[in-house]
């Protein structure tokens, strides 16, 4: 309903502007907005200041500690040490191929599992769905998981940290909700045209799920890149350590690499920390819109 415009006129019929107090807009500087802005700035500082300190220390070739806004002696020898020292480069490559292979496998299993769960006429579909949901609440625990991994020969095996996190029921449920949002008429039309179920999966379901694939793929990639627990439990061969395990040993000063040029111990440690967080700091802004869209789609049913 449109708001009726109020006009003010004099007794002689001349239109005049409304009283000044009616033209005043409500002030945006309310106490709530002020407190909100203060908390936001405080949280940003809590996040940015430690990252800035680590970044500056990774570029500073002096041995001094403490908070500095800029490096005292600028140099990239810390990063040169990371990418030229074999004891650091090998764990870095382990993290890279583990992340790439694990993300691909996780997306493959999540999408195919979700596609199976939207086949409403499949016998046993409800039972399979309930079994998967049961695992989100209950698990065997650390010791039974280790015994199973050892029995399968996946301890001290690079396949262990790749296969174990590849099935994530939460991501599978998100993907199933996304597939359920695809109009059923598309699948029915493809079925009438003679398309097989796998053909509908590759030609209809996946092309329409780019936002969900990007968001779930990002979650898989972050989990694999930052994986520490699985390598700690199932890998004892130091040659199979990933970058996070190597970083942990460095921070405990039990496995310090050789420095290159003027890089100090502190410089190399901080350069390793930046190397560990930089890939997803660069990648996330490009995937943010897909991440938000992929999480929201399928969350609300009409």
N, C-alpha and C positions, 0 to 999 in steps of 0.2 A: 504494500500500500504506500503510495507516494505521500511525502510530507507536504502539507499545505503551506505555501509561502505566506508569511505574515507581512503586510504592507502597512506603513504608518503614514497617515495623511493629516494635514492641518484642517481646522474647521472650514477653511476656504477651499479645500479639495486639492491642495498641493502636496505631492508625495515628498516625504522627508526620509533620511536614513534612519535605521533603527537606533535605539540608545546604545552608547558606547559599551556598556557592560555586557550587551548581548553579542558583540563582535569579538570579545576576548576568547581566544582558544584556551583549552585546558593545558596547563603547563606540563611538559614532558618530564621535568625533573622532579619526580616523586621520590619519596624515601625508598620505596621498593626498587625503583630503577637504579638509584644510587648504590644501594647495598648489592644489588645484582651485578652492577658493573665492577664494584670493588672486589667481589668474590671472583669474578671472571678474570680480572687482572692478576689477582693473587695466584689463582690456579695456573695461569699462563707463565708467571714467573717461576713457580715451583717446577714446571716442566722445562722451561727454556734455559734457566740458569745452569742446572747441572750439565745439560747438553752443550751449552756454550763453553763451560769450563773444560769439558773433555775435548772439545774441538780445538780450543786454544792450546791446551797442553799437548795435543797431538802434532801441532805445528811449531812448538817451542823446543829448541834444541838445548836449552839450559836444564840444569838439574834442580832448579828451584821449585818449591811447592807453594800452594796458596792460590787465591783467586786473582786472576788477571784478566783485564778486558782485551788485551792484545798480546801476542807473543813477544817475548823479549828478544829472542834470536830466531827469526823465521827460517823454516826449512821443511822440506818434504821427505827427509831421510827416513822418517818413521814409516810412511806409506811405502817407500821404496823397499824397506826391510820386509814389510808384510808380503809384497808381491814378488820378491826375489829370493827370500829365504825359504828353502825347501821345507823346513820344519813348520812353517806357517802356511806355505802355499798348498801343501798336500791336504791338511784339514779343511782349507777353504774350498778346494775342489770337491772334497767329500760332501761338504754342505751343499754345494751347487748341484751335483748330480743327484743327491738324495732329495733335494727340494724339487727338482724338475721331474724326476721319475715318480716320486711320491704324490705330487700334485696331479700328474696325469693319471696315475692309477686310482687315486682317490676320487677324481671327477668321473672316471669311467665307471667305477663301482657304484658311486652315489647316483648317477644318472640312470644307469641300467636298473639298479634296485628300485629307484623311484618309479621308473616306467612300468616295472612289473607290478608295483603296488596300486597303480591306477587301473589295472585290468580287473574290473569289478566282477566279471564272470569267470575268473580263474579259480579253480578249486583250491581251497586252503589259503586263499589270500588273507582272510582275517586272522588266521592262525599265525601266518608268517609275520604279519604286521604286529600282532601282540607279542611275539617272541622278540622282535627287534625293540619294541618299546620297553619290554622287561629289562633288557640289557642297559637301558638308560638309567634305571633305578638301582639295579643290583649287578654286582660283578664278582668274579671269583676271588679277586684280590691279587696282591703283588706276588706272593709265593706260588700259588697255582699257575699264574701267568708265566712265571719264570720256568716252572717245571714243564709246561706245555711247549714253550719256546725251545727249551733244551732238548725235549723229546723230538721236536721237529728238526733239530739241527740248525736252528736259527740264532744260536748264541755265537758270538765272534764271527758273524756272517753279515755282510753289508745289506743283505735282503731283509734282515730282522727289523731294523728301524724303518724300513720302507713299507713292509707289509702290515706291521702292527697298527699304525694309525690310519691305514687306508680306508678302513670301514668306520665311518663316523655317523652314528644314527641320527644325530641332530641335523647334520647337513643333508642326510638322506630324506628326512622328514620335510625340511625346507624345500628340497627339490621336488618331492611328491606334491606339496601344496602348490608349487609353481605349475607343475604339469596339469594339476586339476583345474587351474585357471584357464587353460587352453580350451577354446570351444570344442565340444564333442563333435560338432558338425564337420570339422576339418578331418577328424579321424574317420568319420562315417563316409565322407566323400572319397577319401583315399581308399577305403576298404571297397567301395563300389567300383572304383577304377582298377581294382586288382592289386593294390599295394600290399605287401606283406607287413606283418607287425614290426619287424626290424626295419623295413623300409620307412614306415611311419615314424619310427624312433629317430632315424638318421635324417630324414627329409622334412619332418614337421616338428617334432618335439624339440630337438636340439637347436635348429635355426631360430626358433621362437623363444629360446631360453638364454640368450646371450647375457642378459643382466644377471640372471641367477648363476650362470656359469662363472661370470667374472667375480661375483661376491663370494661364492663358495670356493672357487679356486684361490682367491686371495686368502681366505681363512686356512685352507690346506697349506698354502705356501708359507704363511707365517708360522704355522705349527711345525712344519718340517724344518724350516730354517732355524727356529729357536729351540729345536728339540735338544734337550739335555738329559732328561730322565731315562729315555730308552737307551741312549748310548752309555749312560752310567750303569744301567742294570745288565745289559746284554752284551756289551762290548768291553773286553779287557785288553785287546791288542791295541797298543797305542798307535800303530800304523793305520788303524781304521777309525780313529777319533775324528769327529767333525770339528768345526771351528769353535763351537760353543764349549766343547770339552777342552780344547787347547787353550781357549781364553781363560777358563777356570783354573787350569794348571798355572798359567802365567800370573794370574792374580794372587795365587798362593805362593808365587816365587819358587815353584818347584821345577819349572821347565822353561827357562828364559832363553829366547833365541839369540843368535848373534846379531849385533847391530851393524848397520850399514852407514858409512859416512860419520856424521856427527850425531846420529840418533842416540839418545840415552834410553835407559830402561823405562823410565816414566813415559818418554815419547812413544816408544813402541807399544806399550800397554794401551795408551789412549788411542793410538792409531788403529789398533785392533778393535777397540770398542766402537769407534766410528765406522770402521769397515763392516762390523756386524750389524749396525742399525741403519746404515746409509741406503742399502738397496730398497727397502720398503718405505723409507722416507721419500725417496724419489718416485717410487711406483704408486704409492697410495693416492696422491692427488689426481692421477689420471684415471684411477678406478673408483674414485669416491662416489661419483654419480651412479655407477652401476651397482656399487656396494649397497647404497641406501635403497635404491629401487629394488634390487634383488631380495633384500630382507623384508621390505614392506609388502611386495606382491605376494599374494597367497596367504598373508597373515590374517586378513579379514574376509570372511565369507559373506556374500550378499544373499 
